[in-house]
């Protein structure tokens, strides 16, 4: 199948700009933004020497450009406070809004972010950018030191369709990479892209940073479909056997069980509950709303029935497969921190309160105190989890 191919040299995903920086320029950039840091402790904690070097590296040592980009980023962070934000679509509307999360590491110790285009029910550009920001912020404290302080993004184009053809979503996320998270994207591996994607890829390339475009690589899916290089060739280059096996298991499951497990999976629910093998939380949430008389329309009722058509409820992934990531990743500080952050927000989200939060309460991580939960309408926040969940 013909499809756009990757741009640049074979090792484009390994290249880092300016491994050695002029210390005078680094000091000058730090001094230029010091007035902003002096008035905001949160900014001062974020703007480490490593981050100053990163912005200077992103602009190839050009002090003026780096000063402008870092200053704009600091002002953005001061206004938005991204370090404290979580995806409002996933927490408040639909647990399945987005399917994008940190799941492991590559052979060089760079973070692995995995997403499945078809699994995300939300196609809105702004909310996708918000979720992307959430993922990037959760990653920031967990990244290794230069030159491995980056992430490799594996995007499965399973079920990519016309609804995904708007360049606004890709533009919104790529804009974040270039403007507020420069030098973080180490590479993007697009898996199983159909010919339909060619048009969108060409459109995105017209406005995306050429440096970012060079970091894109195309790979066939585990079942050999889509354009790009052989699955084993690409996966063996970047990932351990454990990580490669997890990716293959996840992708094959989403294809084989699309009408059941595939449509039920929620990364957010799995992180909050601490159970990445059991699914169906969205269906349970919608049933609960119906029983309480909170359904907004008949559409909600029919949607719930559609979600419950699985012969086995609640649907589960293959034995031993956890959608939160590899076994080695689940015990890492990054996985623990992501769950604790999600738990602190769970009682505030309409979609995460109720059965999801109740299940989480029965499976809290070691040492996590209940007072760490940010409560909201506490009288409605806690329910008994359904036996089936």
N, C-alpha and C positions, 0 to 999 in steps of 0.2 A: 504494500500500500504506500503510495507516494505521500509524503508529508514534508513540511519544512524541516531542514536539518540544522544541527547546531552550528554556531558560528565560531570561528577562531581556532586556535591551536588545540591539540589533543589535551593538553594539560591546563586548559583555561580555568578550570575550577580550582586549581591549586595555586594560581598566581596571586601574589600580594604586591601591592604598590609600595614603593619606597620603604624597604625593610629597615633602612637607616635614615634617621631624621636629624636635621640640624638642631642641636639643643637650644641654640639662641632663638630660633624660630618658635620652638615649643614654649619657651619661657615668655616670648612676646605674645603668643596667642593666649596663654594663661593670664597674663597681665591685662590683656584687652578686655576679657570678660569678667575680671575680678569684681568690678562694681556690682554686677548682677548677683554674683555669688555672695557678696558681703551682706546683701539684704534678704537672702533666702537660704536657710540652712539646708533645706531639701535639695535645692539646686547645687549647693556646695558639696553635699555628700555624693551626688550623682556625677558631678564634673571632676572626675579623678584625672590624674596625669595621663592615664591610659586613654581616657576618652578625648582629652585634648590632642594627644598624638593621633588618635583615630581620625579626627576631623581634619587635621593638617595633612594626613596621609590621603584622605579622600579627595582633597583638592591639590594633590600632587605637590605639596610644599608651598603653594601660593598663599601667603599670609593674609592678604586682603580677602580673598574668596573664603578661606577657612574661617576668618573672623566673622564674616557676614553669615555664613551657614551656622556656625556654632551659636552666635548671638540669637539668630532667629529660632533655633532649636530650643535654647534656654527659655526664651520668652514663650514659646509654644508650651513647653513643659510647665512653666509657671502658671499658664492659663488653664491648661487641660488637666494637669496632674495625672498623666497617663499611668504612673506607678500605682495609683489607687483605683483605677477604673477596671471594670469587667464588662463583658459583652451584654448589653441590655436586651438584645434580641434573644440570645440563648437563655438568659436568666428570667426574662420577663414575658416572652411570647411563645417560643417553641423550643423545647430542649434539643431538637434536631436542627436548629437554624444553621449551624456551621459544623463542619467536620474537619478541624484543623488543630493540630497540637504537637507539642514536643514529645517524641516517642523513644529517643535514644541518641546514639552518637555514631559518627563515622570512624574509620580507621585512624584518622588523625586527631580524634578528640573533638571534632566540631559537632555542634548540636544537629540532630536530624529532626526536621519538622515534616510531618506527613499530613496530606490533605487529600480528600476524594471529592472531586467536583460534583459528582452525581448525588452524593450523600447529603449535601447541604440543601435544605429547602428554601433558604433565604438567598435571593439573587440581587438584593439591593446593594448598591455600591458603597454607600456610607456605612451601613451596618457591617458589611464585610471588612471594610477598612478598620472599623472599631474592633472587630474580633481579631483581625491581624495585629492590631496594636496590643491587644491583650496578650497574645502569644509572644510577641517580641518583648514586652515588658517582663513577663514571667521568665523569659530566657536570660535577660540581661545579667542578673546576679550569678547565673549558673555557667556562664561561658568561660572557657579556658583563656589563658594568656595569649597574647600575640606570639605567633602568627595564626593560632587556631581559635581565635576569639570570634568565630563566625558560625553560620548555620548553613546546612545544605538542605534545600527544600525539595522533597519528592512529592509531585502532584500527580495523582491518578486521574486520568481523563475518562474513567469509566462512566458511562451514561452522559457524557458531554453532549448537549443538544442545543437547539436554537435559543432556548431561554438563557443559555450561558454565553451567547455571542456578543453581548454588549462589552465594548472595550472599557467602559467606565469602571467596572469592578477591578479588572487587571490594572487599569491606570491608577485607581485609588490606592491599591496596595503597593504598586511599584513606586508611586509617589512618596509613600512613607519610607520605603527603603532608601531612596535617594536624598530626601530632604531631612528626615529626622533620625534615620538609622543608617548613615553611610558606612561603607566598609564592613557591614555585618553580613550581607548576603554573599556567601561563598560560592553558591551555585544553585541552579534550579534544574532538577531532572524531571522532565515531562514524560509520563508513562502512558502508553497506549493511545496517543493522540490520533483521532480520526482525520480524514481529509477535510471534514467540515471546519477543523480548527485552523487550517491554513490561512483563511481570510482574516480571522481575528488576529493571528500571530503577525501577519504583515501590517495590520492596522496598528497594533501595539508597538511594533518596531519603529514606526514613524515618529513617535513622541517619547519613547523610552530612552533612558541613558544608554548610549552605545556600549559603555563598559558593562552595564547590567545585561544587555542583550548577548554579549559574548560569554556570559556565564550560564547560558541555557544549553542543556543537552537533551536530546530526544532518545527515548528508550522504548522498546517493545514491552508489552505487558507479559506477565509470567506465562500466559497461554499463547504467546507469539503474535498477538494482534497489535495493530497500530504501527505508526512509522517510527523509524529510528534504529539504533543499534540493538544487538542481541541482549536480552535480559541478563543472562549470566555474565556477559562481558562487562556490562556497566556496573551491575551490583557487586561483582567480585572486586572491581577496582576500588569501590568506595566503602563497602561495608563488610563486617564480620559475617560468618555463617549464621550466627544467631539472629542478627539484624536482618540479613537477607531472607531468612526463613520466615521471620515475623512479617515482613512486608509482603512476601509471596502468599502467606496464609491469609492475611487481611484482604488482599486484593482478590484472591480466588473466592473467598467467602462472600464478599460483596457481590460478586458476579453470580455465583451459584445459588445464593439464597436471597436474591434481590427482593423478592416479593414478601419475604418474612423478616429475617434478621436484618437484612440490609436497610429496610425502611424503618426499623425500630431503633436502631443504634443511636445512642446519644453520648458523645464524649463527655459533655458536662455532667450528665447524670452518673456516668461511671466514675468520674473523678470525685464527685461529691459523696456518693454512696460507698466508694472504695471497692466497688465490684465491677470489674471490666468484662465479665463473662456473661452477665445477665442483662437483658434488655427489656424493652416494653414499657419503660417509665412514662413515655409520652401518652400511651394509651391509658395507663392507670391514672395519670393526671387528668385526662379529659373525662374519664368515667367519674372521677371524684367530683369534677365540676358539674357534670350532669346530675349527679345524685344530690348535690347541694343547690341545684336550680340556677347555676351560674353560667350555663351554656348560652352563648350569644345568639346562636342560630341553629337551624336544622342541619346546616352544613357541618357543624361541629359534631353532631350526633352521628351522621353518616360516616364522617372521617374516623370516628372512634371505632365503628363497626369494621371499617376497612382495615384498621390497624390490628384488630383482634382475630383476623382470619387465619393466623398461624395455627397449625395442628398441635403445636406444643406451646403453651403459654405459661410462664413468660418464655419467649424465645432466648436461646443461648448460643454463644459462639462455640466453635469446636473445642473439645476438652483441652485445657491448657493454654488456649489463646485468650489473651487479655487485650482488649482494644486500646488500653491506656499505653501500651508499649511492651518492649522486651522485658524478660524477667530481670535482667541485670539493671535495666533502667528503673523498674518499679521500686527498687530498694535504694535508689540514688537520692541525694539531697534535692535534686531538681524535681523529681516526682513528688516527694514529701511536701516540698514548698508549694507546688501547684495545688495539691489537694487542700492544704491548710488555708491557702488564699481563697479557694473556691468555697470552702466551708464557711469562712467568715462572711461571705456575701450571700450564702444560700437562703438565709431566713428573710432576706430583703426582696428576693425575686419571686414573682407570682408563680412561675413555672417550677421553681426549685423548692418552694415550701410544700407542705403536705406530705405525700407518700415518699418523695425523694429525700426530704430532710429527715423524716421519721426513720427511714432505713439507715441514713447516715449516722443518726444518733445512736444506733445500736452497733455501730462499727467505727467508732472514732479512732483516729490514729493514736498511738501511745503518747501520753504526755500532753495531749490536746485538751485544754480546759474549756468547759462549756461557756465560761465567761468570755472566751475569745470570739464567740458568735456575735455578730452585729445584729441585734434583734430589731424587728419591725413588726408591729401589730402582733405582739407575742402571743396574745390569746388565740390567734388563728394559725400560729406558726407550727405547732406540733400536733401530729396525728399518730395513730398507731399504724405502722406499716402493714400493708396487706400481706397475708400469709404467703401468697404466691410470689411475692417480691422479696 
